[in-house]
Amino acid sequence: MILEQKAFLKGCQRFEILEDGNIDITFKRFSIHRQFKIPLWQVVSPPERIKTRPLGAIVGTIIFGLLSLTFLVCIFLAHDIPTGLALLGPFIFMGALFTVCFWKLKSDAVDGASFHFRGGGQMHIWFNLPDPNTFQKFCEILAKMATEDYQKNIQYLPSTTLTGEILELKKLKDANILTESEFEKAKTKLLEGNSNRKIGF
């Protein structure tokens, strides 16, 4: 399954769930172009819902926007040309600051589903792009496949200790990804197959 997204000032990104058990991620933004693959079992599900906007950019956009508007009104209301020209400089300066703050607001704002990786890092899927149904369907399929792949390959996943692996299973159970019976079955499988491994941390 493929999800392609484009956002104003953010660029575009593409996610493809491959048949070989990986997810291919492509991200383009201005001069940045990254493409990499992550095994599905490394994707932690369910995703974290994130919605943040940089406070400084919000305040700057409001303040410099109002100042720009004020200078613009004063220019139009000026009774003579020299006064209007004198106000033109501050208007341009405030307008430039408003543009910078607005660009920062649009480019740094985060609104989406964040899937963390077991090995560190995360990927953001922009909320409701290209449309709510496609976004929701892709996130559900990715979460389901990631959980299934993790359960299927859990005996091959690297872990320093047996306790660490059991704690990972407990986290999945606490997050309602594994049922109580699935948790006990997976734990028993770990204990039976790792009798000679170190138990502690």
N, C-alpha and C positions, 0 to 999 in steps of 0.2 A: 504494500500500500504506500502511496506517495502523498505527501502534504507539501504544497508550495505556498509560501506567504510573501507578501510585499507590504511594506509600511512606509509612509511618508517620513523622510529623513532617517529612517532606520535601515533601508536597503531591502534585501530579500534573503530568504532562507528556504532550504528544501530539506525535507526529511523523507527517507525511503527505507521501509522495513524490508530487508532482503531475505531471500529464501535460505541463505547460508547461516542464518541466526545472528546477523548483524544489523545495525541501523546505520545507514549512510547519511551523514550530515554535511550540508553545504551552506556556507554563510558568506554573503557578499555585502560589503558596505564601503562605498567610496573606493579607496585604494586597497581595502582589505578583502582578501578572498581566501577562505579556509575550507578545506574538505577533509573529513576524517571518518573512520568507522569505529563503532563501539559495539561490543557483543551485547546482545539483548539481556543476558543474565546480569550485566553490570548496571542496568537501569533499575533504579529503585522506584517502586510504585506502591501506593498511588502518588501522583505528583503533588507538589505544594502550590497552592494558589497564591500568587503574588500580585499586588497592585500598589505601586509606589510612584510618587512624583517628587523630584528634587525640590525641597522647600526653598532654597536660595533662588532657583530659577523661577519659581512661582512668584515670589516676592519681587524679584527684579523685573519680571514681565509686567506685573501690575503697576509698579512704581514708575518705571521708565515709559510704559505705555501711556499712563496718565500725564506724565510730564511732556511727552511728545505731543499728545493731543492738546495740552494747554498752550504750548508754544505755537502749534499750528493755528489754533483759534486766535491767538494774539497777533499772528502774522496777518490773518485775514481782517482783523479789526483795526490794524494799525492805520493811523490817519495819514501817514506820509511814507514814502518809499525808503528813506534811510532807516527809519525805525523797523520796518519790515525786514530789510536786509540784515540789520543788526540781530534780529531774532532768528534769522535763518540758520546761523551757525549753531546755536544751542539746540535748535530743532533737529538738525542733522545728527549732532552728537548724541542726543537722547534717543533718536530713532535708531542709530547704530547699536546702542546699548540694549534697546528693546529687542532688536533683531537677534542679537547674541543670546539674550536670556530666553527668548522664545525658541530658538534653535536648540539650546541646551535642554529646555523643558520637553520638547518633542523627542529629542534623540535619546535622552537619558531616562525618560519615564519607562517603567516596567509594568506591563499588564498582561499576565498570561499564566500558563501552567509551567512550573519549573520541575523537571525531572532531574534528580541527583544521580550521580554515578558512584558505585561502590568504591571505585579506586580514586575518587576525588573529582571534583568538577561538577558541572551541571549544564543542562541545556534548557533554554526558554522557548516555549512555543507560544507565540503571540495570541492573545485571547480573541476568539471568534473570527479569525482570518483563515482562509478567504471568506468563510461564512460560518455561522454558529454550528450548523449541522455537521459540516466537514471537519471542523475543529474538534467537536465533541466526539465524533465517531473515531477519529484518528487517535485521540488521547485514550479513549476506552480500549481500543484494539492494542495500542502500544503497552498500556498498563497490564492488560490481560496476558499478552504474549511474553512480556518481561517476567511476570510472576511465574508463568508456566515454565519458561526456560530456566529460571533460577531453581525451581523445584526439581526439574528434570536433571539438571547438571550439578546439584548441590554437592554430591560426593566428590566432584572434581574441582570444586572451588578452593582456592588457596586460603589457608588460615593458619595462624601461628600455633593455635591450640584448639583442642576439642571444645573447651569451654567457650572460646570465642565463636565457634560455629553454632553451638547450642544457643548462645545469646542472640545471634543473628536470627535464628529460627523463632526465638521468643518475640523478637521485635516484629516479625511478620505476623505472628499470632495476635499480638497486642494491637496491631494495626488492622486486624480483621481480614488480612490477606490469606492467612491459613486458619482452617478450623481447628478445634481442639484435637480431633482425631488425626488430621493431617500433620499437626505439630508432633503428636506422640509417635506417629509412624515414621516421620523423618528423623526424629531424635533417636528412636530405636535403631534405625538404619545406620545412623552415625556411630552409635555406641558399638554396634555389632561389627562394623567394618573398621573401627579404629581402636581396637583393644590395646594396641601397643604404643599408642600416641601419648604425649604428655597431656595431662588433664588441666593443670593450672595455667595462669597467664604467663 
